[in-house]
Amino acid sequence: EEDASPTKSGGKKAYPKWIKFCLSHLFTRWIGQLWQKKHQNSAGDFPTSEVKKSDETTIQNMEGVLEKFADEFVYVSAKLEGQSGTTAFDVVRDNNGKIKKVKRFYVCSRNIAYKLKCNNDFWNWCVANNIEKKLVKYYNETGKLLIIQAEQCGPGIQNNIYGFNNITWFVYLMEDMVTHTQLTLDEMLSACKALDIHHVPIIERDIKLKD
């Protein structure tokens, strides 16, 4: 239901109420997804074979983790109020899992992958900031093919509580598709600087989880 956006940010056609209902229930979700594919410039389901969905859990709700990793060093970032956005690439791999060819560039909402240059806030931000071109250039220079996961904030989203004039992405996770590994904080900050994009505010770093 989070993807049930109006025409301005969701695609060609606004969602009818019955589609919102279908998307919000597990057993009827497939009906809503069929409607999305026909009306919302959807390229299909989220590409989970290469990219995990952006489902970050608040650490305060994970008692077992707090106990097990109490003495581990961590960083703390702000949880911004917006929409989850993801970019990735469709790739061809050999029998050993190595990337042979980089194909299509994906732009996704929380659950849906959208077609090339679809007229919604997710794609409009990527086009305005040349994200595909920057990521390909970064791959050629570093050998890292990055997945970006970010919070999309701005006009028309969560009442725009931050007062942004334009749609803006704030990166909170990056993963290298070549090695299937998440970038460290320093690697992520360095990549954001190289790509000239924002990251979520880092509140604290190098502190023990129990503190």
ZADO-1210 file (C-alpha; in nm, 4 decimals, padded with zeros to 6 digits):
<atoms>
<atom x="00.0000" y="00.0000" z="00.0000" code="GLU" pos="1"/>
<atom x="00.2997" y="00.2253" z="00.0550" code="GLU" pos="2"/>
<atom x="00.3444" y="00.2312" z="-00.3239" code="ASP" pos="3"/>
<atom x="-00.0133" y="00.3487" z="-00.3808" code="ALA" pos="4"/>
<atom x="00.0929" y="00.6981" z="-00.4805" code="SER" pos="5"/>
<atom x="-00.1079" y="00.9523" z="-00.6818" code="PRO" pos="6"/>
<atom x="-00.0375" y="01.0166" z="-01.0489" code="THR" pos="7"/>
<atom x="00.2319" y="01.2721" z="-00.9700" code="LYS" pos="8"/>
<atom x="00.4636" y="01.0188" z="-00.8116" code="SER" pos="9"/>
<atom x="00.3226" y="00.6802" z="-00.9043" code="GLY" pos="10"/>
<atom x="00.2898" y="00.6602" z="-01.2817" code="GLY" pos="11"/>
<atom x="00.0185" y="00.7083" z="-01.5411" code="LYS" pos="12"/>
<atom x="-00.2928" y="00.6481" z="-01.3376" code="LYS" pos="13"/>
<atom x="-00.3944" y="00.7058" z="-00.9752" code="ALA" pos="14"/>
<atom x="-00.4840" y="00.4029" z="-00.7650" code="TYR" pos="15"/>
<atom x="-00.8538" y="00.3173" z="-00.7177" code="PRO" pos="16"/>
<atom x="-00.9565" y="00.2374" z="-00.3613" code="LYS" pos="17"/>
<atom x="-01.0099" y="-00.1301" z="-00.4410" code="TRP" pos="18"/>
<atom x="-00.6510" y="-00.1569" z="-00.5681" code="ILE" pos="19"/>
<atom x="-00.5211" y="-00.0033" z="-00.2460" code="LYS" pos="20"/>
<atom x="-00.7252" y="-00.2647" z="-00.0587" code="PHE" pos="21"/>
<atom x="-00.5802" y="-00.5486" z="-00.2678" code="CYS" pos="22"/>
<atom x="-00.2224" y="-00.4297" z="-00.2189" code="LEU" pos="23"/>
<atom x="-00.2637" y="-00.4076" z="00.1576" code="SER" pos="24"/>
<atom x="-00.3673" y="-00.7756" z="00.1966" code="HIS" pos="25"/>
<atom x="-00.1416" y="-01.0740" z="00.1343" code="LEU" pos="26"/>
<atom x="-00.3936" y="-01.2966" z="-00.0449" code="PHE" pos="27"/>
<atom x="-00.5179" y="-01.0252" z="-00.2828" code="THR" pos="28"/>
<atom x="-00.1864" y="-00.8512" z="-00.3450" code="ARG" pos="29"/>
<atom x="-00.1342" y="-01.0334" z="-00.6759" code="TRP" pos="30"/>
<atom x="-00.4465" y="-00.8646" z="-00.8139" code="ILE" pos="31"/>
<atom x="-00.3083" y="-00.5223" z="-00.7285" code="GLY" pos="32"/>
<atom x="00.0290" y="-00.6114" z="-00.8799" code="GLN" pos="33"/>
<atom x="-00.1357" y="-00.7159" z="-01.2081" code="LEU" pos="34"/>
<atom x="-00.3115" y="-00.3795" z="-01.2158" code="TRP" pos="35"/>
<atom x="00.0196" y="-00.2028" z="-01.1480" code="GLN" pos="36"/>
<atom x="00.1893" y="-00.3770" z="-01.4388" code="LYS" pos="37"/>
<atom x="-00.0814" y="-00.2579" z="-01.6749" code="LYS" pos="38"/>
<atom x="-00.1320" y="00.0980" z="-01.5491" code="HIS" pos="39"/>
<atom x="00.1707" y="00.2105" z="-01.3484" code="GLN" pos="40"/>
<atom x="00.4673" y="00.1659" z="-01.5844" code="ASN" pos="41"/>
<atom x="00.5733" y="-00.1246" z="-01.3686" code="SER" pos="42"/>
<atom x="00.8484" y="-00.3529" z="-01.4943" code="ALA" pos="43"/>
<atom x="00.7359" y="-00.6213" z="-01.2529" code="GLY" pos="44"/>
<atom x="00.8076" y="-00.7359" z="-00.9038" code="ASP" pos="45"/>
<atom x="01.1046" y="-00.6139" z="-00.7045" code="PHE" pos="46"/>
<atom x="01.4215" y="-00.7873" z="-00.8402" code="PRO" pos="47"/>
<atom x="01.4894" y="-00.9880" z="-00.5241" code="THR" pos="48"/>
<atom x="01.7230" y="-01.2264" z="-00.7072" code="SER" pos="49"/>
<atom x="01.9870" y="-00.9528" z="-00.7000" code="GLU" pos="50"/>
<atom x="01.8612" y="-00.6961" z="-00.4498" code="VAL" pos="51"/>
<atom x="01.7127" y="-00.7328" z="-00.1043" code="LYS" pos="52"/>
<atom x="01.4162" y="-00.5146" z="-00.0182" code="LYS" pos="53"/>
<atom x="01.4836" y="-00.2101" z="00.1955" code="SER" pos="54"/>
<atom x="01.3539" y="-00.3382" z="00.5266" code="ASP" pos="55"/>
<atom x="01.5666" y="-00.1826" z="00.7979" code="GLU" pos="56"/>
<atom x="01.4601" y="-00.2713" z="01.1517" code="THR" pos="57"/>
<atom x="01.4943" y="-00.0270" z="01.4394" code="THR" pos="58"/>
<atom x="01.7635" y="-00.1731" z="01.6645" code="ILE" pos="59"/>
<atom x="01.5725" y="-00.0860" z="01.9823" code="GLN" pos="60"/>
<atom x="01.3151" y="-00.3502" z="01.8823" code="ASN" pos="61"/>
<atom x="01.5757" y="-00.6289" z="01.8565" code="MET" pos="62"/>
<atom x="01.6457" y="-00.7321" z="02.2148" code="GLU" pos="63"/>
<atom x="01.8482" y="-01.0392" z="02.1182" code="GLY" pos="64"/>
<atom x="02.0764" y="-00.8369" z="01.8930" code="VAL" pos="65"/>
<atom x="02.1272" y="-00.5736" z="02.1614" code="LEU" pos="66"/>
<atom x="02.2444" y="-00.8430" z="02.4010" code="GLU" pos="67"/>
<atom x="02.4568" y="-01.0479" z="02.1592" code="LYS" pos="68"/>
<atom x="02.6460" y="-00.7532" z="02.0089" code="PHE" pos="69"/>
<atom x="02.6497" y="-00.5232" z="02.3115" code="ALA" pos="70"/>
<atom x="03.0267" y="-00.4660" z="02.2934" code="ASP" pos="71"/>
<atom x="03.0495" y="-00.4252" z="01.9156" code="GLU" pos="72"/>
<atom x="03.1311" y="-00.0835" z="01.7709" code="PHE" pos="73"/>
<atom x="02.8526" y="00.0700" z="01.5645" code="VAL" pos="74"/>
<atom x="02.7366" y="00.3917" z="01.4055" code="TYR" pos="75"/>
<atom x="02.4004" y="00.5608" z="01.4475" code="VAL" pos="76"/>
<atom x="02.2093" y="00.7196" z="01.1591" code="SER" pos="77"/>
<atom x="01.8832" y="00.9109" z="01.1480" code="ALA" pos="78"/>
<atom x="01.5668" y="00.7443" z="01.0179" code="LYS" pos="79"/>
<atom x="01.4159" y="00.9971" z="00.7787" code="LEU" pos="80"/>
<atom x="01.0439" y="01.0077" z="00.6992" code="GLU" pos="81"/>
<atom x="00.9921" y="00.9408" z="00.3313" code="GLY" pos="82"/>
<atom x="00.9663" y="00.6560" z="00.0789" code="GLN" pos="83"/>
<atom x="01.2118" y="00.3740" z="00.0166" code="SER" pos="84"/>
<atom x="01.3941" y="00.3969" z="-00.3165" code="GLY" pos="85"/>
<atom x="01.6379" y="00.1484" z="-00.4710" code="THR" pos="86"/>
<atom x="01.8552" y="00.1447" z="-00.7816" code="THR" pos="87"/>
<atom x="02.0335" y="-00.1575" z="-00.9231" code="ALA" pos="88"/>
<atom x="02.1310" y="-00.3237" z="-01.2486" code="PHE" pos="89"/>
<atom x="02.0117" y="-00.6303" z="-01.4324" code="ASP" pos="90"/>
<atom x="02.3267" y="-00.8362" z="-01.4875" code="VAL" pos="91"/>
<atom x="02.4297" y="-01.1588" z="-01.6605" code="VAL" pos="92"/>
<atom x="02.6519" y="-01.3866" z="-01.4522" code="ARG" pos="93"/>
<atom x="02.8648" y="-01.6859" z="-01.5499" code="ASP" pos="94"/>
<atom x="02.8525" y="-02.0266" z="-01.3828" code="ASN" pos="95"/>
<atom x="03.0791" y="-01.9003" z="-01.1052" code="ASN" pos="96"/>
<atom x="02.8556" y="-01.6035" z="-01.0291" code="GLY" pos="97"/>
<atom x="03.0862" y="-01.3444" z="-01.1810" code="LYS" pos="98"/>
<atom x="02.9286" y="-01.0591" z="-01.3765" code="ILE" pos="99"/>
<atom x="02.9683" y="-01.1066" z="-01.7529" code="LYS" pos="100"/>
<atom x="02.7452" y="-00.8241" z="-01.8717" code="LYS" pos="101"/>
<atom x="02.5704" y="-00.5235" z="-01.7199" code="VAL" pos="102"/>
<atom x="02.2304" y="-00.4723" z="-01.8791" code="LYS" pos="103"/>
<atom x="01.9279" y="-00.2767" z="-01.7669" code="ARG" pos="104"/>
<atom x="01.9261" y="-00.0099" z="-01.4953" code="PHE" pos="105"/>
<atom x="01.6496" y="-00.0602" z="-01.2369" code="TYR" pos="106"/>
<atom x="01.4727" y="00.2054" z="-01.0335" code="VAL" pos="107"/>
<atom x="01.2432" y="00.0669" z="-00.7692" code="CYS" pos="108"/>
<atom x="00.9995" y="00.1741" z="-00.5027" code="SER" pos="109"/>
<atom x="00.9673" y="-00.0444" z="-00.1961" code="ARG" pos="110"/>
<atom x="00.8031" y="-00.3326" z="-00.3841" code="ASN" pos="111"/>
<atom x="00.7992" y="-00.2505" z="-00.7564" code="ILE" pos="112"/>
<atom x="01.0573" y="-00.2087" z="-01.0332" code="ALA" pos="113"/>
<atom x="00.9695" y="00.0678" z="-01.2808" code="TYR" pos="114"/>
<atom x="01.0388" y="00.0966" z="-01.6520" code="LYS" pos="115"/>
<atom x="01.3095" y="00.3151" z="-01.7967" code="LEU" pos="116"/>
<atom x="01.2446" y="00.6844" z="-01.7376" code="LYS" pos="117"/>
<atom x="00.8973" y="00.6316" z="-01.5983" code="CYS" pos="118"/>
<atom x="00.7329" y="00.9604" z="-01.4990" code="ASN" pos="119"/>
<atom x="00.7407" y="00.9232" z="-01.1225" code="ASN" pos="120"/>
<atom x="00.9440" y="01.0781" z="-00.8410" code="ASP" pos="121"/>
<atom x="01.1814" y="00.7795" z="-00.8182" code="PHE" pos="122"/>
<atom x="01.2866" y="00.7935" z="-01.1831" code="TRP" pos="123"/>
<atom x="01.2725" y="01.1715" z="-01.2083" code="ASN" pos="124"/>
<atom x="01.5308" y="01.2076" z="-00.9314" code="TRP" pos="125"/>
<atom x="01.7609" y="00.9500" z="-01.0921" code="CYS" pos="126"/>
<atom x="01.7380" y="01.1193" z="-01.4318" code="VAL" pos="127"/>
<atom x="01.7887" y="01.4686" z="-01.2887" code="ALA" pos="128"/>
<atom x="02.1018" y="01.3518" z="-01.1066" code="ASN" pos="129"/>
<atom x="02.2444" y="01.1295" z="-01.3844" code="ASN" pos="130"/>
<atom x="02.2553" y="00.8365" z="-01.1442" code="ILE" pos="131"/>
<atom x="02.2840" y="00.5609" z="-01.4056" code="GLU" pos="132"/>
<atom x="02.5728" y="00.7328" z="-01.5832" code="LYS" pos="133"/>
<atom x="02.7503" y="00.8038" z="-01.2533" code="LYS" pos="134"/>
<atom x="02.7140" y="00.4431" z="-01.1347" code="LEU" pos="135"/>
<atom x="02.8480" y="00.3028" z="-01.4629" code="VAL" pos="136"/>
<atom x="03.1442" y="00.5418" z="-01.4458" code="LYS" pos="137"/>
<atom x="03.2082" y="00.4405" z="-01.0829" code="TYR" pos="138"/>
<atom x="03.1971" y="00.0731" z="-01.1855" code="TYR" pos="139"/>
<atom x="03.4478" y="00.1279" z="-01.4637" code="ASN" pos="140"/>
<atom x="03.6820" y="00.3154" z="-01.2309" code="GLU" pos="141"/>
<atom x="03.6554" y="00.0988" z="-00.9169" code="THR" pos="142"/>
<atom x="03.5149" y="-00.2367" z="-01.0230" code="GLY" pos="143"/>
<atom x="03.2231" y="-00.1897" z="-00.7818" code="LYS" pos="144"/>
<atom x="02.8718" y="-00.2053" z="-00.9272" code="LEU" pos="145"/>
<atom x="02.6657" y="-00.0337" z="-00.6609" code="LEU" pos="146"/>
<atom x="02.3140" y="-00.0907" z="-00.5402" code="ILE" pos="147"/>
<atom x="02.1752" y="00.2251" z="-00.3811" code="ILE" pos="148"/>
<atom x="01.9063" y="00.2146" z="-00.1141" code="GLN" pos="149"/>
<atom x="01.7820" y="00.5488" z="00.0097" code="ALA" pos="150"/>
<atom x="01.4978" y="00.7398" z="00.1679" code="GLU" pos="151"/>
<atom x="01.3210" y="00.9648" z="-00.0803" code="GLN" pos="152"/>
<atom x="01.1984" y="01.2866" z="00.0801" code="CYS" pos="153"/>
<atom x="01.0342" y="01.6013" z="-00.0499" code="GLY" pos="154"/>
<atom x="00.7098" y="01.7595" z="-00.1718" code="PRO" pos="155"/>
<atom x="00.4090" y="01.5280" z="-00.1577" code="GLY" pos="156"/>
<atom x="00.5815" y="01.2698" z="00.0655" code="ILE" pos="157"/>
<atom x="00.4947" y="01.2318" z="00.4365" code="GLN" pos="158"/>
<atom x="00.3681" y="01.5902" z="00.4398" code="ASN" pos="159"/>
<atom x="00.7216" y="01.7031" z="00.3468" code="ASN" pos="160"/>
<atom x="00.7976" y="01.7592" z="00.7154" code="ILE" pos="161"/>
<atom x="01.1539" y="01.8755" z="00.6344" code="TYR" pos="162"/>
<atom x="01.0361" y="02.1473" z="00.3972" code="GLY" pos="163"/>
<atom x="01.2382" y="02.0410" z="00.0932" code="PHE" pos="164"/>
<atom x="01.1741" y="02.2280" z="-00.2304" code="ASN" pos="165"/>
<atom x="01.2636" y="01.9265" z="-00.4439" code="ASN" pos="166"/>
<atom x="01.2669" y="01.5477" z="-00.4221" code="ILE" pos="167"/>
<atom x="01.5912" y="01.4380" z="-00.2562" code="THR" pos="168"/>
<atom x="01.7379" y="01.0926" z="-00.1862" code="TRP" pos="169"/>
<atom x="01.9348" y="01.0181" z="00.1309" code="PHE" pos="170"/>
<atom x="02.1407" y="00.6997" z="00.1025" code="VAL" pos="171"/>
<atom x="02.1447" y="00.4656" z="00.4020" code="TYR" pos="172"/>
<atom x="02.2845" y="00.1486" z="00.2415" code="LEU" pos="173"/>
<atom x="02.5044" y="00.0548" z="-00.0517" code="MET" pos="174"/>
<atom x="02.5940" y="-00.2923" z="-00.1713" code="GLU" pos="175"/>
<atom x="02.8437" y="-00.4080" z="-00.4320" code="ASP" pos="176"/>
<atom x="02.6711" y="-00.6372" z="-00.6853" code="MET" pos="177"/>
<atom x="03.0086" y="-00.7841" z="-00.7840" code="VAL" pos="178"/>
<atom x="03.0896" y="-00.9278" z="-00.4408" code="THR" pos="179"/>
<atom x="02.7405" y="-00.9255" z="-00.2825" code="HIS" pos="180"/>
<atom x="02.8806" y="-00.7337" z="00.0135" code="THR" pos="181"/>
<atom x="02.7516" y="-00.4253" z="00.1917" code="GLN" pos="182"/>
<atom x="02.9788" y="-00.1245" z="00.1921" code="LEU" pos="183"/>
<atom x="03.1195" y="-00.0112" z="00.5252" code="THR" pos="184"/>
<atom x="03.0222" y="00.3311" z="00.6538" code="LEU" pos="185"/>
<atom x="03.3450" y="00.4913" z="00.5289" code="ASP" pos="186"/>
<atom x="03.3091" y="00.3218" z="00.1890" code="GLU" pos="187"/>
<atom x="02.9486" y="00.4408" z="00.1620" code="MET" pos="188"/>
<atom x="03.0361" y="00.7988" z="00.2550" code="LEU" pos="189"/>
<atom x="03.3210" y="00.7963" z="00.0045" code="SER" pos="190"/>
<atom x="03.0940" y="00.6611" z="-00.2705" code="ALA" pos="191"/>
<atom x="02.8263" y="00.9211" z="-00.1962" code="CYS" pos="192"/>
<atom x="03.0879" y="01.1936" z="-00.2277" code="LYS" pos="193"/>
<atom x="03.2129" y="01.0515" z="-00.5579" code="ALA" pos="194"/>
<atom x="02.8565" y="01.0271" z="-00.6907" code="LEU" pos="195"/>
<atom x="02.7639" y="01.3706" z="-00.5505" code="ASP" pos="196"/>
<atom x="02.4556" y="01.2451" z="-00.3644" code="ILE" pos="197"/>
<atom x="02.3357" y="01.2826" z="-00.0062" code="HIS" pos="198"/>
<atom x="02.3534" y="01.0227" z="00.2698" code="HIS" pos="199"/>
<atom x="02.1411" y="01.0020" z="00.5812" code="VAL" pos="200"/>
<atom x="02.2640" y="01.2097" z="00.8757" code="PRO" pos="201"/>
<atom x="02.5227" y="01.0202" z="01.0796" code="ILE" pos="202"/>
<atom x="02.4508" y="01.0990" z="01.4441" code="ILE" pos="203"/>
<atom x="02.7303" y="00.9023" z="01.6117" code="GLU" pos="204"/>
<atom x="03.0022" y="00.6586" z="01.5090" code="ARG" pos="205"/>
<atom x="03.2627" y="00.4330" z="01.6682" code="ASP" pos="206"/>
<atom x="03.0588" y="00.3774" z="01.9825" code="ILE" pos="207"/>
<atom x="02.9704" y="00.0494" z="02.1514" code="LYS" pos="208"/>
<atom x="02.6161" y="-00.0705" z="02.0911" code="LEU" pos="209"/>
<atom x="02.5428" y="-00.0919" z="02.4632" code="LYS" pos="210"/>
<atom x="02.6243" y="00.2789" z="02.4944" code="ASP" pos="211"/>
</atoms>
